[in-house]
Amino acid sequence: MDAVAPPDPVPVSRQPLVRPAPRTIADLAQAGLIIEDEGRTRLGDEFRICASRLHSTIKASILSGERNGNTLLVTSTKPAEGKSFSALNLAAALAQTAQRPVVLVDADLKPGSISELLGLKRQPGLFDMVADASVRPSELVVATPLPGLSVIPIGVPALQQDLDHRRRPLVEVVDALSAALSDCTLVLDTGPLLSTSDPSVLAPSVAQIVMIVESGRTQKPELEAAMDLIRGNAKVMLMLNKVAGRQRSSFGAYSYYGDYYARPNAPPPAPPSSLSKSQN
C-alpha cells in the first residue's frame, strides 16, 4: 500500500486579521509583567539593570555586524525556572530603557507559553513562517499596550503538532525575522535546553543568550550539560533566579551572574555554591 503524503499546512490568510491582543497593562500583568503603579520596585529595577547591560551588548553586536546581532535568546536548563517570566520582563525593560522597539517571539511549545498567557494561542505566528515561506514577519507582529513592545505568537501549525513536516528550518526563519525586523530587538522565548532541541539548534544563529538558573534547584551537572549545548560564538549571560535571602550587594530575585563568552573547549563558568549543593 502506498504511503499517504502528509497534508500541506493551511496557509495563513492574507486578509486583514482581527486578533485578540493584550488590551490593557492589566492583561500584561496577568501574563507576569511587573507593574509599578506606586513607584519603582526593586524587582523592576533588577530587570532594568539587566536590560541596560543587554542593550549595550546588543548594540555592540549590531555595530560589529554579527549574525543576527539584534537577536537575544532566552532559555533555561529545565522547565519551571522562571524563563518565560524573565523573557517577558526583560523584553519590557528593554522596550522601556532603549530607543529600539522590542518584539517578544514565542518559540516555546510548552503549555502555558507566552502566547497562551497573552490570549494569542490560536493566532498566526512563528511556526506559520516555518510551515509557509511566503508568510511575512510583518503579518505576525501583535502590538501590546506597553509602548515599544510587540509580540509574535507561537503560531497555528505548532498547535496542530505538524512539526515533523517543517517546510523551513527554524534557523532560517530566525534569520528572516532578524533581517525583516532589523530596526527592532528580538527576544526569543525558547524551550529549556535539557527538554527540547530548539534552543540548541538556534544558539549558533543568535548573538546573545540569557540562561535562567534557579537558585537552590538547578544542579551543577545540569548547568554544565546545558552550557555544552550552546557553545559557539554567542555571548551568554546567566541570571540567577529565586534567590533566597536578599542581600544589599545582590540584585535579589534576579541576580546578575555574569557574561560568559562561549568558546570551543572552554569550561562553563563555576556556578554559585548554592547550585552545587544536593537538593535531597
Secondary structure, DSSP 8 states (H G I E B T S, - for coil): --------------S--------SHHHHHHTT----TTS--HHHHHHHHHHHHHHHHHHHHHHTT-TTTTEEEEEESSSSSSHHHHHHHHHHHHHHHSSS-EEEEEE--STT-HHHHTT-TTS--HHHHHH-TT--GGGT-EE-SSTTEEEE---HHHHTT-GGG-SS-HHHHHHHHHHHTTTSEEEEEE--TTT-SHHHHHGGG-SEEEEEEETTTS-HHHHHHHHHHT-SSSEEEEEEES-SS--TTS-SSEEEEEEEE--TT-------HHHHS---
